[in-house]
Structure formats: structure tokens, C-alpha cells
Amino acid sequence: MMLKLMIFTTFIMITTAVDLKYKSCGGTATVTKVFSDDCISAICKLKKGNSYQINIQFDAPEQLTSLTASLYGVIAGIPVPFPLPEPDGCAACGGKCPISTGTSVTFSEALKVEKSYPAIKLVSRWKLDASSGHIICVDIPVVIIN
């Protein structure tokens, strides 16, 4: 019985998404949730050489026909651009463009932490832009570890 309980508890811990600590840095959308299945705490520790999925739920503030995703590492207050494997924001939102006003959407993007990155605390700034301007901008504190 105890073994079954331990296996069940481990399964729940592995499959539960963690809400990440974040701060809005602008945008017209209402962000409802920022989470990751790959992190185990509200401030994500990113191990070099691994990939992490970041998910941002928001309500579309307008009809969205095209979106561009971008990521910056904010180090000492300076935003440094990081390449994303999928800069097409529509594809990162499940290929759902056009998106109707008020629709709940999940932006989901992978982040590969290269082994060459320094071990450092920083803010990862995620942006999703439309032709009208910033739709979402969230700052997520992270720590890159060896």
C-alpha cells in the first residue's frame, strides 16, 4: 500500500504544471496564467543543456491575424535577444490565427538552455506582438544552473 502511495505521489508531482512567478511589462492582453511543466518551483531553475516549455495564457484583446514572438534575457537591466525556435506567434499559439477578441489562448514556446550560457540569475522577457503593438509582455525570473 505504501509503495502505491509513493508511486501515485511521484506521478502527481511529475505531471503537475507549476505556476511561475511573473510580472507584466506591458501589452494590451490580460495574462491569466504563466506556467511550465518542466519547472519544480515558482522561480524556474534552468539547467544548462536542457529544454523548458513556457506557457502563457491570455485573453485576446482584439482580433489577432498575425503574431511575432520574441525572448530577451534581461541582464543588469539590459535586454539581450535570444533566438526562439518558433518566432511565429500564431504557430506558438497552436496555429490558431486568426484569433477572435476575448478568446482564451495559450502561447507555448520552448527554451533551450545552451551549455555555453553563464550560470546566472536573470529575467526572461517574453513578448508577443501584433501589428497594433505589444499583446503580451511578461518578465519571468529564472536562474541558469550548471
QUILIN-V493185 format. One record per helix or strand of 3 or more residues. SS is the DSSP state (a for helix, b for strand). FROM is the first residue (numbers start at 1). TO is the last residue. If there is no record, write none. Layout:
BEGIN
SS FROM TO
SS FROM TO
END
This chain:
BEGIN
a 2 15
b 23 26
b 30 36
b 44 47
b 51 59
b 68 75
b 78 82
a 89 92
b 104 112
b 121 130
b 133 145
END
